[in-house]
Amino acid sequence: MKKIISVLFAVLIVFQIQAQSKTTKNKDANLPRVIILATGGTIAGSGESSSKAAYTPGQIPVDNLLNAVPQIHELARIKGEQIAQIGSQDMNVDTWLKLSNRINAIFDNNEADGVVVTHGTDTQEETAYFLSLTVKSDKPVVLVGAMRPTTAMSQDGNRNLFDAVTVAAAPDSQGIGVVTAMNEEVYAARDVTKTVTTSTATFKSRNFGPIGLIYDGKVSYYYKSLRSPAQKFNIKGLKKLPQVEIIYGYADASPGAINASVEEGVKGIVYAGMGNGNFNAPVGKALADAAKKGVVVCRAARAGAGRVTLFNEVDDKALGFVVADDLNPQKARVLLMLALTQTNDQQTIQDLFFKY
């Protein structure tokens, strides 16, 4: 009799385990699918001391990042891919093209409902803006990073990754555009910038602020950027982008860097000018000469916030210049590179800056 009871008890346990497994599978099947594309950066960084700042970025592979935050599997069905393993100071056009093409393929093939890109913070804003101009889906793309490596005693990467998956998995994130999710805040890719060298609260939008806030595994949105382009740039098949250089303005600046860039054969120059994108007389002459030679010159501002306006102190039309509107110099460079894949017409490019 005891043997029969033991067998019946064992069978009951098996049925319970199978039922729980089936319930778990059914529950998991209802979760959104999120693919995490890893590129390296501080979020994957490792140092020798938990209390010192020194570290090497991009050391931790994507699987280890995911294993460190098991809670993300309660939010979504997760897969990870290693796209690159570099510090974001080494981010390059090849990796941008690879990332954008992969994200487009993911959405075209219905492989995921959202994508998270782990990325270093130094150039995260540029990658985010590039993806916002080239990813052709309304599904969420969320860039995330960390200001402290995985080995730091108060590292911020795990929480940021959890929050990024929260954003990517949220139904309200559909159609919000490419964003960054850092320090419990969500920023539109077009407007976000790194503002402090070492603070965990480094990412800000100086003109407009965050579009959403993340707390306790939920994201709340408050507005949406109206500059999200409806028509994306087609980068399929491209192996490189036109060369565009940023040249910084300052008191008594020399035109030497402009002349050297023209001699090098650049297709565009973004001038990070003083005040409202201004320059001294020698620099202005060099920029005008560059425009006459077919180099597209874009006036941006080094100030960090605000717009560069047409026809204020500079006769842009006569000189052949375009203005960056409120894009910072590094974002203006991204848009100008993509614009130059289509045209070098001054008015058409100016329209793109006012539209995107």
N, C-alpha and C positions, 0 to 999 in steps of 0.2 A: 504494500500500500504506500509506504514512504517513497518507494522508487517511482511509483506512478505519479504521486504528488509532485515529486521533484521534476519529473519530465514535464508535467503540465505547467509547473511554475516557470521552467526554462522556456517553454513554448510561448507563454504569456509575455515573458520579458522580450523575446524576439519580436513578437507582434508589436509591443510598445515601441521598441527601437525602430522598427520599420515605419510605424505610424509617425513617430517623431521626425524621422528622416524625410518621409514624404511631405509632412507639414513644412519642414525647413526648406525643402526644395521648392515647394509651391510658393512659399514666402519669398525665397530668393528670386524666383522667376518673375516676381512682380516688381523687383527693384530695378531702377534704371541702370544702364550699362555705361561705365566710365572707363576710358582708356587713359592711362597716365604715360605721357611721353617725357622721358628724362633727358636733360641736356647737361647735367652737372651742377656747378655753382656751389655756393656756401651751404645750401640745404643738403648737399651731398659731400660736405667738407669734413675733414678730420684733422685734429691737432694732437700734439703730444701732452698737453695739459688742459685740464678742465677749467682752470682759472686764468689762463693766458689767452691773448687774442690771436697769436700766430696759428695758422692752419694752412692746409693745402685743399683747394676746392676740388670738387668733382671726383672724390675718392670712393664714395659709397655707391654701389650699383643699385638700380631701381628696385630689385626684389628686396633688398635690405631695407630700403626706405619704406616699402609697403608693409613689411613684417614689423617694423617699429611702431606702426599705427594700425593695429588690428581693428580698431573701431570703425575704420572707413568701410569695412565690409558689411557693416550694418546699414550703411547709407546707399550702397550701390554694388553691383557686380563689377569687380575691378580686374583690369589687366594692365600690365606694365610693359613698356618697350624702351630700350635704351637707344636714343637717337644720337647723342653725343655725350662726352664725359670731359667737359672743359670748364674752366672758369669763364664767367661771362665777359671778362675783359678780352677774351679770345673769340668771342662770338663773331661770326662772319656770314657773308652773303650765301655761301654754299649751304650752311646749316639752316639759314632762313628758308631757302628754297626747298630743302629737304623736309623741313618741318611743315611748311605750308602744303606742299604736295601730299605729304602723308595724311595730314588732317583732312584735306579735301577728299582723299581716297577713302578714309574712314567713314566719312559722312555719305559719300556717293554709294558706298557698298553697304550702308546701314550696319556698320560694325559696332557703333556706340551711339548713345544719346547725348554724350558730352565728352569733352577732352580736357584734361589738366596737363599743363606743361610745367615741369619743374625747371627752374632757371635761376642763374645768378642774378643778383640785384643790380650790378653795375650797368648793364645794358638791357635790363628786362623791359623797360619802357619802349625801347626801339623795336625789339622783337614783337612786343604786343601790338604796336601800331602797324608794323609790317603785316602781321597776321590779320589785323582788322581790315586791311586794304586788299587782302588776297584770298582769304578763306571765304568760300562761296556757300555758306550755310548759315541758317538762323540758329542752329544748335550752339549751346554755350561752349566757349573756349576760355579757360581760366589759367592765367599764368600765376605761379606762386614760387616763392623762394624763402630765404632766411637770412637774417643778419648775423647769426651765430652758428657755428658748425655743430654737427651732431654730437661732438665730444664735449661741448661747453656745458657747464653745470646748469645754466638757464637757457638752453638752446630753444629757439622759437620755431624750428622747422616742423616738428611733429604737429603742433597745433595749427600752424598755417596750412599744412597739407590736409588735415582733417577739414578745416574750413573751406579750402579750395574744392574738395570733393563735395562738400555740402552745397556749394554754389553750383557746381557742374551738374549735380543730381536734382536740383530744385526745379519743379515745373515752371516757376516764375522766371527762371533764367532764360527760357526760350525767347529769342529775339532781342536779348539785351545787348548783344554784340560781344566782341572780345574784351575781357576785363582782367584786371589783376586782383588777387585776394591776398591781402597781407595785414597782419595786426588787427584782425576783426573788421576790416573795411574793404569795400569793393569800389574800384575806380575804373572808369572807362579808359580803354587803351589809348585813345587820342589825347586825353588830358592828364594822365598820371605822369609824375616825374619823381626821381629820387632827389630828396632835398637835404639829407644829412648823411655824412660819411659813415657813421657807425650806429646810429640809433635804430631800434626796432620799429620806431614810428616814422621811418624815413620817407615812405611813399605818401605823396600828397598831390592834389590837384589845386594849384594855387589860385586858379581863376574860379573854379566851380565847386570844389569839395567832392566827397565820396558820393557815389550814386546809390550805395546800399551799405548796410551794416550786418555783421554776422555775430550771432550769439546763441550758445547752447544748441548747436546743430541746426540752426535755422537762419535764413537770409531774408532781410526785408529791404525792398527797393523803394526809393523815394523819387527818382526821376530817371530819364533816359536821354542820352546824347542825341541831338538832332543831326549831328554830323556823321553818323554811321552811313557809309556809302552804300547806296542801293546797287550800283554797278561796280563790281570788283575788278581789279586788275588781273589779267590772265597771265600767270607766270609759268604755265605748263610748257615744258620744252626749253625754257630759258636755262642757260648754264651760268650766266653772270648778269650783272646789272651795270648800267652806265656809271662811270666813275664820277662821284660828286665829293668835293672837299668842303669842309667847314673852316673858315678863316675868322679868327677872333679879333674884334675891334678894341682899341684902347687909345689912350692919349698919345699923340705923336707917333701913331702907327706907321710903319713902313709898308709900301706896296710890294715889297720883295716876295712875300709868300704868294700873293696873287699872280705876279708875273711868272713865278716858278711853276705854279699850278697850270697856268695856260701853256707854258712850254712843255709840260709833262703830258698835255693832251686831255685834260679833264673835260667832261661834258657839261658840268655844272659847278657853280660855287655858291655856297650858302655863307653870306657874310653876317656874323653875329655882331651886329653893330651896337653902338652906344645909344642910350635913350631909345628913341623911336626908330631904331635901325640905322642910325646915322654914322657918318664917316668923315674923315678930314679930306682936304682937297686932293692930295697925292693919291690916296686910296680910291677916292671917287673917280679920278681919271683912269686909274688902272682897271677898276671894275667896268667902267664904260668902254674902255678899249677891249676888254675881254668879251663883253657883250657883242661888240662889232665883229669879233672873230667867230661868233657863233656859240660862245659859252653862255649857257643860261645862268643869269645872276639872280639870286633870291636874297632879298634883305630880310633878315630876322633880327632878334634882339637878344642881347646878353642879360637883360634885366631879370628874366625868370618868370615874368607874368605880364599880362596885358597884350595888346595888339600892336602890330606894325601896320600903319595906315598908308594908303596910297595918296600921292600928291599932297603931302603935308609940307615937309621941308625939301623933298626930293621930287623932281619931275620924272617919275618912273617910266612913263610911256616914252618920253623923249630919249631917255638913256637906255631903254631896252631891258628894264629890271622888272621883276615880279616881287611881291611881298608875301611873307609867310603867314599873314594874319596873326592868330594867337598861338601858332605852333612854335615850340622852342626850336633852337637850331638843329638839334639831333633828329627831331621829328620831321622838320622841314627837309632835311637831307633824305630821309626815307621816302617821303612823298615825291620829291624831285627825281630821285632815281627811278621810281616806278613811272612817273609821268614821262620821262625821257625814253622809256621803252615804246611809247606811243607817238610822241610828237616833240618838236622843239619850238613850236609856235608860242610866242610870248602870251598872247591873250588866252589861248586854250589852257596853258599851264596856270595862268592866274585864276581862271575860272575854277580849276581843280582845287587850288588852295582855298578859295572861298567856299567851295562845296564840301570838301573833305576835311 
